[in-house]
Every structure is written in C-alpha cells, then in structure tokens.
Amino acid sequence: MYFIKKCACLSMLLLACSCVSTTTYEAVKIVTPADAGLNTPECAIHDTKADIYIVSNINGNPLGKDKAGFISRVAPSGEILELKWIDGGAEGVTLNAPKGLAIVGDILYAADVNAIRKFHRVTGKPTGVIELKGSSFLNDLASGPDGKVYVSDSGFGGDPDAPRTDAVYEISADDSVKALSKGEEVPNPNGLLVTPNGLLVCTWNSGELLWARARDGRERLVAKLPKNQLDGIVVDKDGSLLITSWAGECVYRFKFPQGVTVAIEGLKEPADPGWDAKRGRLLIPHFKEHKLTIITP
C-alpha cells in the first residue's frame, strides 16, 4: 500500500511544471541496441535547443576516479550521433563517473562523484568545476528558471564511521553552494524536480517523495511509493509525476489526488529519466543493460 500526504496545491504546481507541445507525435517505443556503445548509462536529458538527447555514461565504478566516464549525444530516433562526445579519457578533460545532468543557458552540468563538471552545451569543451567538499556520491541534478542548479548527494560512498553525507545542495550562478537538507532530513536523496512551490526529491532506500526543504506548516512527506529504489522524476504532459523505481522495475505515475499507479512496467534498472516535452516522450537509461529506452508513457 502507498500513503499520500495531502498537499492542497500539488496538482496545480505539477501542471505548472508541465510543457505541452502543440504538435502531435506518434506514440513510440525505441530501444537502442545493447551493443550501440552506451555503458552504464545513468541519466538522459533533452537539449531542447539542439533537439537531441544527452546521456551520461559511468563506464565502470560509480565511485571511480578513473577518467573512464563519457557523455553521448543521441538523436530522437535513437541513433547514437556521438558516442563519446565528451570523453573523460581525452586530453584536457576530467570526467570520472558522470550521473545527473542539467542545462542552464549554454552550460551543461554533470554530477561526477564529489564534483560538478561544467561543459559548453554546443562544443562539449570543459568550462569549469565546482568541488563539493565532504560529498561522497553526487547523483541527480536539476535546474530552475532562475538559473540555480540543485544536486543530490545520495551518501553511498561515505566512510561508514563518519557522519552521513546525504544532502541536497543549491548552486547559484556564481557557483556558491548551500545545503537545503543534510543527513536524516532527506535520507539517500536521489532524483530532483524543481517546481513553483519548491524542490521535490525522491529517495532511494525509503521510497518516498519529499520536499527537499522543510517549511512552516508544510509536511515534508508528499507520498510513499509502493516500492523503493527511486531514481528520478519528470513531469508528464498532463502534470503528473513519472518516477523510476529499480525495485518496482517500473515507472510510477503520481497525481494528486488520485495517487500512484504504474505507468510503464517490465523495466530493468530504470535510472534517471529525461523528458522530451516536444514529443511527449520519456527517456529511460538502463543502468546494467547499457541501453536507452525512448517511450511515450
């Protein structure tokens, strides 16, 4: 059974987050071949200006600092345009185990173990790095209309004898960093979603949808999903939330006040999804099957 904490304005804020295309596109299910070259893909996003998908590839140990990671460019048809568009093994590039991605203007942000790497959205050239001291497993990224970027530290790579590193951080345009939550406030935070009423986060172990920052008079818990290992969140065209779950091997749909249903089932290791608002398609990386599913939910 799932449990929903009532939030009076949740349905309105989800509709405000959604973006509906005026063009009708055919419903699809496209899966990239397992031998296409993607390797431990963790996140997929839609570069709306270029109209292509960008996929992060860990290519090894999620905690490794081995410069093995890479970022791919994929066409909406599923064709791999540039497998190693940004290559951690290339001269002058540092990219170890990239996970969450976000775009602000012409800057592509990539969460990389305990740093945020910045690249030019068009050329892929490195433009900077933001070190987050004390972090251990930077995971998802999300950006807001004000240009701020948010990152979750799921806390998986910390010293078991040291204080937990679980946290959600806010990064301003000047690269300054502040914590929105730390430790047990939001345990094992993973997927993030910026909404008009605040930042939503889904958790890995507890399988909850929470507000990242507590406010007076507002419950932090929004919903508890049927199964845990939640990875990422996007907003569908109808304003409902689509949330990937490894334990459920599915994508959950959450809409207030209806609750939680299964939108897509039979998915292995569905990682951090992206949303193509132009075509109404969900982009699902498969962490261990080394492929990307492009599907109309």
Secondary structure, 3 states (H helix, E strand, C coil): CCEECCCCCHHHHHHHHCCCCCCCCCCCEEECCCCCCCCCEEEEEEECCCCEEEEEECCCCCCCCCCCCEEEEECCCCCEEEEEEEECCCCCCCCCCEEEEEEECCEEEEEEECEEEEEECCCCCEEEEEECCCCCCEEEEEECCCCCEEEEECCCCCCCCCCCCCEEEEECCCCCEEEEEEHHHCCCEEEEEEECCEEEEEECCCCEEEECCCECCECCEEEECCCCCEEEEEECCCCCEEEEECCCCEEEEEECCCEEEEEEECCCCECECEEECCCCEEEEEECCCCEEEEECC
